[in-house]
Amino acid sequence: MGLPRFGRPKGFEGDSSPNLYVANCGPAVGLSYDSIASVFSAFGELKGVFAADDSGARVIVSYRDESSATAALEAFDGHPCPDLGGRSLHIRYSVIQPTSQDFVSIKEEEELLAAVDARPWKSLSKRRVQHYGYEFCYEVNEYPTGVGLSPHVDTHSAFEGFIFSLSLAGPCIMEFRQYAECAWLPNHTSSPSMKMQSPEDDKSFLRRAIYLPPRSMLLLSGEARYAWHHYIPHHKIDLVKDSVIRRGSRRVSFTFRKVRTGPCQCEFPQYCDSQR
């Protein structure tokens, strides 16, 4: 899933709009979308806060009505904002109507987080987890700042070909690796979703990375599900095109898998425990 793309409006300085282009504002300068929404919502009901481009330092703030956008622009444009780290914001009306790529709304995100926080968490070494149905079938993970996920391929024989992951509360970078040679075997003592782990000192792999913003849904299928290891680096910041994306205080992921009832017959036997 990529970032929504918006350009700075050109030649559009006078007419009002419910959408504001806000520069010097975003994850790359240490401001989460939730904190931005909290501050701007003081002026009226928001549709949402969206990335304006891939920089992480410019956002589109979208209101329900133009008067709210006007009030926010007059209050914040060119002035330090104490509630946003004292940063001076540069704001213009945006002629572009943003299209949300959120899989769930901000309100739905809040409701989902409240629902899981009302249930008991199981503490692991660095994160907390909840299981629903079969263990690792429907799973909720909470990752504190700096905690990631070790490289792995979800076991072929345990789960079918579509794996969904909903990211809430905080952003992260998920990295994918495809190794030149599959020289390791599944670790049968580990959990079903954490098998086929690779040694960290093996550098013979291709690397790809995608940005997972809050409220986005990731779908793993085909080659990405069966032949590429996925993982989240264990650190507090991510670098995206020379921009620094700071992780939030927590990231919560909802993972959905379907239990396989027969052997896996995928097209990647070199990675498949059913075909070895």
C-alpha positions as CSV (number, residue, x, y, z in Angstrom):
1,M,0.0,0.0,0.0
2,G,1.5,3.4,-1.0
3,L,1.1,6.8,0.4
4,P,-1.8,9.1,-0.9
5,R,-0.3,11.6,-3.3
6,F,-1.2,15.3,-3.2
7,G,0.8,18.2,-4.7
8,R,1.0,21.7,-3.4
9,P,-1.8,23.7,-5.1
10,K,-0.4,26.1,-7.6
11,G,-2.1,29.4,-8.3
12,F,-4.7,28.8,-5.7
13,E,-4.2,31.3,-2.9
14,G,-7.5,33.2,-2.5
15,D,-10.5,30.9,-2.7
16,S,-11.4,29.0,0.4
17,S,-11.6,25.2,0.7
18,P,-12.4,22.7,3.4
19,N,-8.9,21.2,2.7
20,L,-5.7,22.6,4.0
21,Y,-2.2,21.9,2.7
22,V,0.1,22.1,5.9
23,A,3.9,22.1,5.5
24,N,6.5,21.4,8.3
25,C,4.0,19.0,9.7
26,G,4.0,15.1,9.8
27,P,5.7,12.0,11.0
28,A,9.1,13.0,9.5
29,V,9.2,16.0,12.0
30,G,8.0,14.0,14.9
31,L,4.3,14.7,14.7
32,S,1.9,11.8,14.4
33,Y,-1.3,12.0,12.4
34,D,-3.3,11.5,15.6
35,S,-1.6,14.5,17.3
36,I,-2.2,16.6,14.3
37,A,-5.8,15.6,14.1
38,S,-6.2,16.4,17.9
39,V,-4.9,19.9,17.5
40,F,-6.8,20.8,14.2
41,S,-10.1,19.3,15.5
42,A,-10.4,22.2,17.9
43,F,-11.7,24.2,14.9
44,G,-14.3,21.8,13.6
45,E,-15.1,18.3,12.6
46,L,-12.4,16.6,10.6
47,K,-12.7,14.1,7.7
48,G,-9.1,13.2,8.4
49,V,-5.4,14.0,8.1
50,F,-3.6,12.6,5.1
51,A,-0.1,12.5,3.8
52,A,0.4,15.2,1.1
53,D,3.3,13.4,-0.5
54,D,6.0,10.9,0.3
55,S,8.1,13.3,2.4
56,G,6.4,12.7,5.7
57,A,6.7,16.4,6.4
58,R,3.5,17.7,4.6
59,V,-0.1,16.8,5.2
60,I,-3.6,17.5,4.0
61,V,-6.0,18.4,6.8
62,S,-9.6,17.9,5.6
63,Y,-12.6,19.5,7.3
64,R,-16.3,18.9,6.9
65,D,-16.8,22.6,6.1
66,E,-14.8,25.6,4.8
67,S,-15.3,27.8,7.9
68,S,-13.4,25.4,10.1
69,A,-10.5,25.3,7.6
70,T,-10.5,29.1,7.5
71,A,-10.3,29.4,11.3
72,A,-7.5,26.9,11.5
73,L,-5.5,28.6,8.7
74,E,-5.9,32.1,10.4
75,A,-4.8,30.7,13.8
76,F,-1.8,28.6,12.7
77,D,-0.3,29.8,9.4
78,G,3.2,31.2,10.0
79,H,2.8,30.9,13.8
80,P,4.5,28.5,16.3
81,C,2.1,25.9,17.5
82,P,2.8,24.9,21.2
83,D,0.7,21.8,20.9
84,L,2.7,20.6,17.9
85,G,6.2,20.9,19.3
86,G,6.4,24.7,18.8
87,R,6.8,24.2,15.0
88,S,5.8,27.0,12.7
89,L,3.3,25.7,10.2
90,H,3.0,26.9,6.6
91,I,-0.6,26.5,5.4
92,R,-2.5,27.1,2.2
93,Y,-5.9,26.1,1.0
94,S,-5.8,22.9,-1.1
95,V,-7.7,22.7,-4.3
96,I,-7.3,19.0,-4.2
97,Q,-10.0,16.9,-2.7
98,P,-8.2,14.2,-0.7
99,T,-9.2,10.6,-1.2
100,S,-8.7,8.6,2.0
101,Q,-6.9,5.3,1.6
102,D,-7.7,4.3,5.2
103,F,-9.2,0.9,5.5
104,V,-11.0,2.0,8.7
105,S,-12.0,5.4,9.9
106,I,-10.4,7.2,12.9
107,K,-13.5,6.5,14.9
108,E,-13.4,2.8,14.0
109,E,-9.7,2.7,14.9
110,E,-10.5,4.2,18.4
111,E,-13.3,1.6,18.9
112,L,-11.1,-1.3,17.9
113,L,-8.3,-0.2,20.2
114,A,-10.7,0.3,23.1
115,A,-12.2,-3.2,22.5
116,V,-8.8,-5.0,22.6
117,D,-7.6,-2.9,25.5
118,A,-10.6,-4.0,27.5
119,R,-9.5,-7.6,27.2
120,P,-6.5,-9.2,28.9
121,W,-3.1,-9.1,27.0
122,K,-0.6,-11.9,27.1
123,S,2.9,-10.5,27.6
124,L,5.8,-11.9,25.5
125,S,9.4,-10.9,25.8
126,K,9.0,-7.6,24.0
127,R,5.4,-7.3,22.9
128,R,1.9,-8.1,24.0
129,V,-0.5,-10.4,22.1
130,Q,-4.1,-11.6,22.1
131,H,-5.4,-14.7,20.2
132,Y,-8.9,-15.4,18.9
133,G,-10.0,-18.7,17.5
134,Y,-7.0,-21.0,16.8
135,E,-3.8,-19.6,18.2
136,F,-2.1,-17.4,15.5
137,C,-5.3,-17.6,13.3
138,Y,-6.8,-14.3,14.4
139,E,-4.2,-12.4,16.3
140,V,-3.7,-8.9,17.8
141,N,-0.1,-7.7,18.5
142,E,0.9,-4.6,20.3
143,Y,4.4,-3.3,19.5
144,P,6.0,-0.6,21.8
145,T,8.3,2.0,20.2
146,G,11.5,0.3,19.0
147,V,10.1,-3.2,18.9
148,G,9.7,-4.9,15.6
149,L,9.2,-8.4,14.1
150,S,11.9,-11.0,13.2
151,P,12.2,-12.1,9.5
152,H,9.9,-15.0,8.8
153,V,7.5,-16.6,6.3
154,D,4.2,-17.8,7.8
155,T,4.2,-21.5,7.6
156,H,2.7,-22.8,4.3
157,S,1.2,-26.0,5.8
158,A,-0.6,-24.1,8.6
159,F,-2.3,-21.3,6.8
160,E,-3.9,-20.6,3.4
161,G,-2.7,-18.1,0.8
162,F,-4.2,-14.8,2.0
163,I,-3.0,-13.1,5.1
164,F,-4.4,-9.7,6.1
165,S,-2.8,-7.3,8.6
166,L,-4.5,-4.1,9.8
167,S,-2.2,-1.5,11.3
168,L,-3.6,0.8,14.0
169,A,-2.2,3.6,16.3
170,G,1.2,4.0,14.8
171,P,3.1,3.7,11.4
172,C,6.0,1.5,10.6
173,I,8.1,0.2,7.7
174,M,7.7,-3.4,6.8
175,E,10.7,-4.9,4.9
176,F,10.5,-7.9,2.6
177,R,13.5,-10.2,1.9
178,Q,13.9,-12.8,-0.8
179,Y,17.0,-15.0,-0.2
180,A,19.2,-16.3,-3.0
181,E,19.2,-19.7,-1.5
182,C,16.8,-21.3,0.9
183,A,19.4,-22.9,3.1
184,W,17.4,-23.1,6.3
185,L,14.7,-25.4,7.5
186,P,11.6,-24.6,9.5
187,N,12.1,-24.4,13.3
188,H,9.6,-27.0,14.5
189,T,9.8,-25.7,18.1
190,S,8.6,-22.2,17.2
191,S,5.0,-21.0,16.8
192,P,3.3,-21.7,13.5
193,S,3.4,-18.1,12.3
194,M,7.1,-17.7,13.1
195,K,8.7,-20.7,11.2
196,M,11.3,-20.5,8.5
197,Q,13.3,-17.8,10.3
198,S,16.5,-16.8,8.6
199,P,19.9,-15.9,10.1
200,E,20.3,-12.2,10.5
201,D,23.9,-12.4,9.3
202,D,22.9,-13.8,5.9
203,K,23.2,-10.9,3.4
204,S,22.4,-12.8,0.2
205,F,18.9,-11.4,-0.3
206,L,16.9,-8.9,-2.2
207,R,15.2,-6.2,-0.1
208,R,12.0,-4.3,-0.6
209,A,10.2,-2.1,1.9
210,I,6.7,-0.5,2.1
211,Y,5.3,2.1,4.5
212,L,2.3,1.0,6.6
213,P,0.5,4.1,7.9
214,P,-2.1,3.8,10.7
215,R,-5.5,2.4,9.6
216,S,-4.0,0.7,6.5
217,M,-4.7,-2.9,5.5
218,L,-1.8,-5.1,4.2
219,L,-2.6,-8.2,2.1
220,L,0.0,-10.9,1.6
221,S,-0.6,-13.3,-1.2
222,G,1.2,-15.2,-4.0
223,E,4.9,-14.8,-4.1
224,A,5.0,-12.2,-1.3
225,R,3.2,-14.5,1.0
226,Y,5.0,-17.8,0.1
227,A,8.5,-16.8,-1.0
228,W,9.5,-13.5,0.7
229,H,10.3,-13.1,4.4
230,H,8.7,-10.1,6.0
231,Y,9.8,-8.3,9.1
232,I,9.7,-5.0,10.9
233,P,13.2,-3.6,12.0
234,H,13.7,-3.2,15.7
235,H,14.3,0.5,16.0
236,K,12.4,3.8,16.8
237,I,12.7,5.6,13.5
238,D,12.4,4.6,9.9
239,L,14.1,6.2,6.9
240,V,12.0,6.7,3.8
241,K,13.7,8.4,0.8
242,D,16.0,10.3,3.1
243,S,13.1,11.4,5.4
244,V,12.9,10.3,9.0
245,I,9.6,8.7,10.1
246,R,9.3,8.5,13.8
247,R,7.2,5.6,15.2
248,G,4.4,6.2,17.6
249,S,4.3,5.2,21.3
250,R,2.6,1.9,20.2
251,R,1.5,0.1,17.1
252,V,-1.3,-2.5,17.2
253,S,-1.7,-5.0,14.3
254,F,-4.7,-7.2,13.7
255,T,-3.7,-10.2,11.7
256,F,-6.2,-12.6,10.0
257,R,-5.2,-16.0,8.7
258,K,-7.3,-19.0,7.5
259,V,-6.3,-22.4,8.8
260,R,-5.3,-24.8,5.9
261,T,-7.1,-28.2,5.9
262,G,-4.8,-30.0,3.5
263,P,-1.2,-29.8,2.2
264,C,0.0,-26.7,0.6
265,Q,0.4,-27.0,-3.2
266,C,1.9,-23.5,-3.9
267,E,4.3,-22.7,-6.7
268,F,7.3,-22.2,-4.4
269,P,8.3,-25.8,-3.3
270,Q,11.8,-24.6,-2.2
271,Y,10.1,-22.6,0.6
272,C,7.2,-25.0,1.2
273,D,7.2,-27.4,4.2
274,S,4.4,-29.4,2.6
275,Q,6.4,-30.2,-0.5
276,R,9.8,-31.1,1.0
